[in-house]
């Protein structure tokens, strides 16, 4: 799956590239935890 970095918000806590990567990482973890 791909995440469009341009659709992510940027603020002082993280830029759009960080948030786009975080979505991928969390999705992988959710799938792994589901079994």
Protein Blocks (a to p, Z undefined) as FASTA:
>chain_A
ZZdfklpccdfkbcfklmmmmmmmmmmmmmmmnZZ
